[in-house]
Amino acid sequence: MVEVRMKTTMAGPDISVTAGNFVLLPADRAKALINAGYAEVVPDEPAPKVETATAEKREKAVLPQVKKRRKR
């Protein structure tokens, strides 16, 4: 059995898998889907951790306070 990640949705009488999901398939069936470009092999080793950026605190535009006019 080979674990693959589907690039497209696949459905048949005995299987239904949506794109992006992982599925265990017999080696010959997995090889056929990979060669056709419908699936890709899942590596045995874990994928490297993806770095993410965090946004800094946003600045807010603030209007200066307006001095009230005196009534004459």
C-alpha positions as CSV (number, residue, x, y, z in Angstrom):
1,M,0.0,0.0,0.0
2,V,1.2,3.5,-0.9
3,E,0.0,6.7,0.7
4,V,-0.7,9.4,-1.9
5,R,-2.2,12.9,-1.8
6,M,-4.8,13.5,-4.5
7,K,-4.4,16.5,-6.8
8,T,-7.9,16.1,-8.2
9,T,-11.2,14.6,-7.0
10,M,-11.6,11.0,-7.9
11,A,-14.8,8.8,-7.5
12,G,-15.6,5.3,-8.6
13,P,-17.7,2.4,-7.5
14,D,-15.3,1.5,-4.6
15,I,-13.7,4.8,-3.8
16,S,-14.4,8.5,-3.4
17,V,-11.6,11.0,-2.6
18,T,-11.6,14.8,-2.9
19,A,-8.6,16.8,-4.0
20,G,-6.0,17.5,-1.3
21,N,-7.0,14.4,0.8
22,F,-4.6,11.5,1.5
23,V,-5.5,7.9,0.7
24,L,-3.8,4.5,0.9
25,L,-3.9,2.7,-2.4
26,P,-2.4,-0.5,-3.9
27,A,1.0,0.1,-5.4
28,D,-0.1,-0.5,-9.0
29,R,-3.1,1.9,-8.7
30,A,-1.1,4.5,-7.0
31,K,1.6,4.4,-9.6
32,A,-1.0,4.8,-12.4
33,L,-2.5,7.9,-10.7
34,I,0.9,9.4,-10.0
35,N,2.1,8.9,-13.6
36,A,-1.1,10.4,-14.9
37,G,-0.6,13.5,-12.7
38,Y,-3.7,12.9,-10.5
39,A,-1.8,12.2,-7.3
40,E,1.6,12.7,-5.7
41,V,3.5,10.4,-3.3
42,V,3.5,11.3,0.4
43,P,7.1,11.2,1.6
44,D,7.9,8.8,4.5
45,E,9.6,11.6,6.4
46,P,7.6,14.5,7.8
47,A,7.6,17.7,5.8
48,P,9.8,20.5,7.1
49,K,8.0,23.0,9.3
50,V,6.7,25.9,7.4
51,E,7.8,29.3,8.7
52,T,5.0,31.9,9.1
53,A,5.3,35.6,9.6
54,T,3.4,37.6,12.2
55,A,2.2,41.1,11.6
56,E,3.3,43.8,13.9
57,K,0.8,45.9,15.8
58,R,-1.0,48.2,13.4
59,E,-0.7,52.0,13.9
60,K,-3.9,54.0,14.0
61,A,-4.3,57.4,12.5
62,V,-5.5,59.8,15.1
63,L,-6.6,63.4,14.5
64,P,-5.4,66.1,16.9
65,Q,-8.0,67.5,19.2
66,V,-9.6,70.7,17.9
67,K,-9.7,73.6,20.3
68,K,-13.3,74.9,20.8
69,R,-14.0,78.4,19.8
70,R,-15.2,80.9,22.4
71,K,-18.6,82.5,21.7
72,R,-18.4,86.3,21.2
